[in-house]
């Protein structure tokens, strides 16, 4: 078994919640180094499916 990545785990939870709510998306976790800090910051990137963007545009 490899190392545990908390950011990837949280990204999976976010994806599951979005998918369950009808907002399919690709969710990824990225480590961003921060100057003056020992550990990098985790950024969660959400890219919604095209169908979600079209639906939301129709709803205005």
C-alpha angles and dihedrals in degrees: 000000000000130000120299114247111201092191093056090047092053091046088056091052091049090050092050093050092047092047092048090051092052098260106115112197145154108249122191136174121225130187113225117192113231121208112244095015126103096216128048120245118246117231120194111213117201120194110184120215116258090247090061092051092049092047093049091047090054091051089052 
